[in-house]
Amino acid sequence: MIARPAKFFYGWWIVIAGSISYFIVSGVAVYGFTAFVKPMHEELGWSVAAISVAASIRSFQQGMMAPLTGYLVDRLGSRTMAIAGALLLAFGTVVFAQAHSVWTLFLSAMIIALATSVGPFTPFTAAVINWFSKNRGKAVGILNTGNGLGYIAVPILVFLMNAYGWRNALYISAAVVILVCLPAAFVVRSRPEPYGYLPDGEPMDEAALEAQRARGNAAPPPGEGMDVKETLRIPTFYLLTVGSGLLFGAHNAWLVHQVPHLQNVGFSATTAGWFVGIYGIAQVFIRTVVGWMSDIIGRRRMYILSFFLQGVGFTMFALVSTERWWLVPLYIFMYGMGNAGTVVLSQTVVADYFGTRRYATLRGLTQSVQTPMGIVAPLIAGRFFDVTHSYTLIFIVYALVMMAGGACILMVRRPEWNDLPEAERFTRDVVRPSA
């Protein structure tokens, strides 16, 4: 049924449900993995490099699945995919808890990678991109506060592991996924038009309402933007993809090895877990602020700045130790600001430059191209530690890699989609006018 827009725009309910789902999924399937590295290393005798393979398998499969997942979101809708993702994640986490060999660990990594590829990240992001335009940065920023809050799962998981063991901590995590993420998935709707809304809660005029009534339950026309083939002819697509890929690889190494690094330089597991938790609390506020700021000063400017902030912050993290503890708050601020910007705005940049018509598919393609970097970086860091017993030098190298990614974004000269005259939107070599 089509209704006039309510005072509280339904798009914000999707943002809230997505943020809650992001918190659970990112905590269990993304950030939480680092807390299990040392317990598995000590109990099962596996090398850090071998355990890192599981993270690389996740990155590889997520990257390979991303174009298909994006295509399915565009075709089947966000809700179906988010429900499937929640069920798969619970199952994969149970398999992880039963790992007594590296092959079971790798199997669980593949199932969890499939789960996080299917949902909730792409389905909720695609929906929010469609439900918002002027407030897109703010909406995606709030959506990703849940992703940032996921860091708090690390000290919670450490507590559960200390109290019940790492396997039982995973069983508890699987139950939470079912109890929280599955209901949240039923909130999402792919587009606002069938419900009498336009993006940002703007009311439909009578002609649009009549057209939607005539369409009934049929899917609305695709949003405005470029098709996949058209986008692949634009150099901007490759600059954005390579730039974000360089950052993603280095950041993925940080995700896997942050707690082991903190323990290696003298902090206890509990203290390291709390550092990660404090970082997560900061992200809740920072991501909201970054999303709001990007809508004011320009999402492109904020995106570029974020790469360099994250690189500086990673350098500080590489140098932190119990003697240089004062670097921790500086690292949390610098890396946190940069990470908030790159996480939030990497999700809007595809729609900003190429429109929303095939957003999920194009977003999936960018992720698949980034996959090799996300696979290799954690493996190199793990191998470097096994040989040198230190992460410091490799993390400094990765900080420079992050800044190189920012340089790629700086090279983009094509104006954003809404700034292009209609006649030039599908032109291959449109460049940004010089100031």
SVG drawing of the C-alpha trace seen along z (x, -y; Angstrom):
<svg xmlns="http://www.w3.org/2000/svg" viewBox="-3 -29 67 60">
<polyline fill="none" stroke="black" stroke-width="0.4" points="0.0,0.0 1.2,-3.5 1.0,-6.1 1.9,-9.7 5.3,-10.2 5.1,-10.1 6.8,-12.7 9.6,-10.2 11.0,-9.1 11.1,-5.3 14.5,-5.5 15.8,-6.3 14.4,-3.1 16.4,-1.2 19.5,-3.1 18.8,-2.2 18.2,1.5 21.3,1.6 23.4,0.0 22.4,2.6 23.0,5.4 26.4,3.9 27.4,3.8 26.8,7.6 28.2,8.8 31.3,6.6 32.0,7.5 31.6,11.2 32.9,11.7 35.3,8.8 36.9,7.2 36.5,10.1 38.8,12.4 41.9,10.7 41.0,11.7 41.1,15.4 44.5,15.4 46.6,15.9 44.3,18.4 44.3,20.6 48.1,20.2 48.6,21.3 46.1,24.1 46.5,25.7 50.1,24.8 49.3,23.2 51.6,20.5 50.3,16.9 50.8,17.0 48.6,20.2 45.9,18.5 46.2,15.4 45.3,17.6 41.8,17.8 41.4,14.0 42.9,14.0 40.4,16.7 37.6,14.5 38.9,11.5 39.4,13.6 35.9,15.1 34.2,11.9 36.0,10.2 35.1,13.0 31.5,13.0 31.1,9.3 30.0,8.8 27.5,11.7 26.2,10.4 25.8,6.9 23.9,8.3 21.6,10.4 20.9,7.3 20.0,5.3 17.7,8.2 16.3,9.9 16.2,7.0 18.0,6.1 15.7,7.9 16.1,11.4 19.9,11.1 20.1,9.7 18.1,12.6 20.2,15.2 23.4,13.5 22.2,13.7 21.5,17.4 24.8,18.2 26.8,16.2 25.3,18.1 26.1,21.4 29.7,20.3 30.4,19.2 29.3,22.6 31.7,24.3 34.5,22.0 33.8,23.0 34.4,26.7 37.8,26.1 40.3,28.7 42.3,28.6 43.3,25.7 41.0,27.2 37.9,26.7 39.1,23.2 39.4,22.5 35.9,24.0 34.4,21.8 36.2,18.8 34.6,19.6 31.1,19.9 31.6,16.6 32.9,14.9 29.8,16.0 27.6,14.7 29.2,11.3 29.2,11.1 25.5,11.8 24.5,9.6 24.1,7.3 26.7,4.8 25.8,4.7 22.0,5.0 21.7,2.3 24.1,0.0 22.4,0.3 19.0,-0.4 20.3,-3.4 21.9,-4.8 18.5,-4.5 16.5,-6.1 18.8,-9.1 20.4,-11.6 21.0,-15.0 21.5,-13.4 23.4,-10.4 26.7,-11.1 24.9,-11.6 22.7,-8.5 25.6,-6.3 27.7,-7.8 25.0,-6.9 24.6,-3.4 28.3,-2.8 28.3,-3.8 27.2,-0.2 30.2,0.9 32.4,-1.3 30.7,0.0 31.6,3.5 35.1,2.8 33.6,3.0 32.9,6.7 36.6,7.3 36.8,6.7 33.5,8.5 34.8,11.5 38.0,11.4 35.8,11.4 33.8,14.4 36.9,16.3 38.4,15.7 35.2,16.8 34.0,19.7 36.8,20.4 37.1,19.3 34.9,22.0 31.9,21.2 32.4,17.5 31.7,18.4 28.6,20.4 27.3,17.4 28.1,15.1 26.1,17.4 23.1,17.2 23.3,13.4 23.4,13.2 20.1,15.1 18.4,13.1 19.4,9.7 20.4,9.7 17.5,11.8 14.8,9.5 16.7,6.4 16.8,7.9 13.0,7.8 13.0,4.0 15.0,3.2 13.2,2.1 15.1,1.7 13.6,-1.6 11.3,-4.2 9.0,-4.7 6.6,-1.8 5.8,-3.2 5.0,-6.8 8.4,-8.3 11.1,-9.9 14.7,-10.0 15.2,-12.0 11.5,-11.8 10.4,-14.2 6.7,-13.7 5.7,-12.2 3.5,-14.4 0.1,-13.1 1.4,-11.9 4.1,-9.9 1.7,-8.4 -0.7,-7.4 2.2,-5.8 3.2,-3.8 -0.3,-2.7 -0.6,-1.5 2.7,0.4 1.3,2.1 3.8,4.5 6.1,4.5 9.6,3.2 10.1,-0.5 12.2,-1.7 15.9,-1.6 17.5,-4.7 19.3,-7.2 22.9,-6.4 25.3,-4.5 25.1,-0.9 28.0,1.5 29.4,1.5 29.3,-2.3 31.1,-2.6 33.9,-0.2 34.8,-2.6 35.4,-5.5 39.0,-5.9 37.6,-7.3 36.2,-3.9 39.7,-2.4 41.3,-5.2 38.7,-4.9 39.1,-1.1 42.9,-1.0 43.0,-3.8 40.5,-2.2 42.1,1.2 45.5,0.1 43.9,-1.2 41.8,1.9 44.8,4.2 46.7,2.3 43.6,1.9 42.8,5.6 46.3,6.4 45.6,4.0 42.3,5.7 43.9,9.1 47.1,8.2 46.1,5.2 45.7,7.2 48.7,9.4 50.8,6.3 49.6,4.6 50.4,7.8 53.8,8.1 54.8,4.6 53.9,5.3 50.2,4.8 48.0,7.6 45.2,9.2 42.7,7.4 44.3,4.0 44.6,4.6 41.0,5.5 40.0,2.4 42.1,0.2 40.1,1.7 36.8,1.1 37.7,-2.5 38.5,-2.9 35.1,-1.5 33.3,-3.9 35.2,-6.8 34.1,-5.5 30.4,-5.8 30.7,-9.5 33.4,-10.1 31.5,-8.3 28.4,-10.4 30.4,-13.6 32.4,-12.6 29.1,-11.8 27.6,-15.1 30.8,-17.1 31.1,-15.4 27.6,-16.6 28.7,-20.1 32.3,-20.4 32.0,-17.8 32.3,-14.1 35.3,-14.0 37.4,-16.4 36.6,-14.5 37.4,-11.2 40.9,-12.3 41.8,-13.8 40.7,-10.5 43.4,-8.4 46.2,-10.6 44.8,-10.8 44.6,-7.1 48.2,-6.7 49.5,-9.0 47.5,-7.2 48.8,-3.8 52.4,-5.1 51.6,-6.0 50.1,-2.6 53.2,-0.9 55.4,-2.8 53.2,-2.4 54.6,-0.5 54.2,-0.4 56.9,-3.1 55.2,-5.2 51.7,-4.7 50.9,-8.3 50.8,-7.5 47.6,-5.5 45.2,-8.4 46.9,-10.1 46.6,-6.9 42.9,-6.5 42.1,-10.1 44.1,-10.1 43.5,-6.6 39.9,-6.8 39.2,-10.0 40.7,-8.6 39.1,-5.2 35.7,-6.7 36.0,-8.8 37.2,-5.9 34.6,-3.5 31.6,-5.9 32.6,-7.5 33.8,-4.5 30.2,-3.4 28.9,-6.6 31.6,-7.3 30.2,-4.9 26.8,-6.4 28.3,-9.9 30.2,-9.4 28.1,-6.9 24.5,-7.3 22.4,-4.7 21.1,-2.6 23.5,0.3 25.0,-0.7 25.2,2.7 26.7,4.4 29.3,1.7 30.2,1.7 30.7,5.4 33.0,5.0 35.2,2.5 35.4,5.0 36.4,7.9 39.3,5.9 40.5,5.0 40.6,8.6 44.2,9.5 45.4,6.6 43.2,7.7 44.5,11.3 48.2,10.5 48.6,7.8 47.7,9.9 49.7,12.8 52.8,10.6 52.3,9.1 51.9,12.6 55.0,13.9 57.0,10.8 56.1,11.3 57.1,15.0 60.5,14.1 61.3,10.8 58.9,11.1 57.8,7.6 55.1,5.8 56.6,2.3 58.4,2.0 55.7,3.7 53.0,1.4 55.0,-1.7 55.2,-0.4 51.5,0.2 50.9,-3.4 52.7,-4.7 50.6,-2.3 47.4,-4.0 48.7,-7.4 49.4,-6.1 45.8,-5.2 44.9,-8.8 47.1,-10.0 45.0,-7.8 41.8,-9.6 43.5,-12.9 44.0,-12.1 40.3,-11.8 39.2,-14.8 35.7,-13.8 32.9,-15.8 30.3,-13.9 27.1,-12.6 24.8,-15.3 27.3,-18.0 27.5,-16.8 25.2,-18.1 23.0,-15.3 24.7,-15.3 28.1,-14.7 27.2,-12.0 28.2,-9.1 31.3,-10.7 34.5,-8.9 37.0,-11.7 35.0,-14.4 37.4,-16.2 36.9,-18.5 37.3,-22.2 40.4,-23.7 39.7,-26.1"/>
</svg>
